[in-house]
Amino acid sequence: MPTPAEVFEQFRQAGEHADVEAFLDMLADDVLMEWMYPIPGFPAQLRGRSQLQEFYGRQSSRVGSHRSTYRDVVLHQSTDPEVVIAEYVRDMTAVDTGQTTTKPCVAVLRVRDGKILNFRDYVRF
């Protein structure tokens, strides 16, 4: 069974390859995804893998319009063995213009049985 840190690495790999299906496969059926700061076009939270699948299906052109690189990753293991806190920088490059936007990020993941139960995303857009 992958550790929370290994699941975060799988998330990073999926993000760098714009692989939404791989990301969705990491989620527990009753996952809670939370964006802690408002992001245009994103809800504050979604519950359940099916809601996320529907949401990312509607966002497919947005997801495909950027390439992401995750760098300066620092993982912190919580005293709770199911929780990992990730600090990283995400460089997002627009496919059509080549313009890159850099976002510092913090994510808190709760992982059980190799699946993400809760993903709190602290990124500002």
Secondary structure as the mmCIF struct_conf table of DSSP 4:
data_model
#
loop_
_struct_conf.conf_type_id
_struct_conf.id
_struct_conf.beg_label_comp_id
_struct_conf.beg_label_asym_id
_struct_conf.beg_label_seq_id
_struct_conf.end_label_comp_id
_struct_conf.end_label_asym_id
_struct_conf.end_label_seq_id
HELX_RH_AL_P HELX_RH_AL_P1 PRO A 4 GLU A 16
TURN_TY1_P TURN_TY1_P1 HIS A 17 ALA A 18
HELX_RH_AL_P HELX_RH_AL_P2 VAL A 20 ASP A 25
TURN_TY1_P TURN_TY1_P2 MET A 26 MET A 26
STRN STRN1 LEU A 27 TRP A 35
BEND BEND1 MET A 36 TYR A 37
TURN_TY1_P TURN_TY1_P3 PRO A 40 GLY A 41
BEND BEND2 ALA A 44 ALA A 44
STRN STRN2 GLN A 45 ARG A 47
BEND BEND3 GLY A 48 GLY A 48
HELX_RH_AL_P HELX_RH_AL_P3 ARG A 49 ARG A 58
TURN_TY1_P TURN_TY1_P4 GLN A 59 GLN A 59
HELX_RH_AL_P HELX_RH_AL_P4 SER A 60 GLY A 64
TURN_TY1_P TURN_TY1_P5 SER A 65 SER A 65
STRN STRN3 HIS A 66 GLN A 77
BEND BEND4 THR A 79 ASP A 80
TURN_TY1_P TURN_TY1_P6 PRO A 81 GLU A 82
STRN STRN4 VAL A 83 ALA A 94
TURN_TY1_P TURN_TY1_P7 VAL A 95 THR A 97
STRN STRN5 THR A 100 ARG A 112
TURN_TY1_P TURN_TY1_P8 ASP A 113 GLY A 114
STRN STRN6 LYS A 115 TYR A 122
#
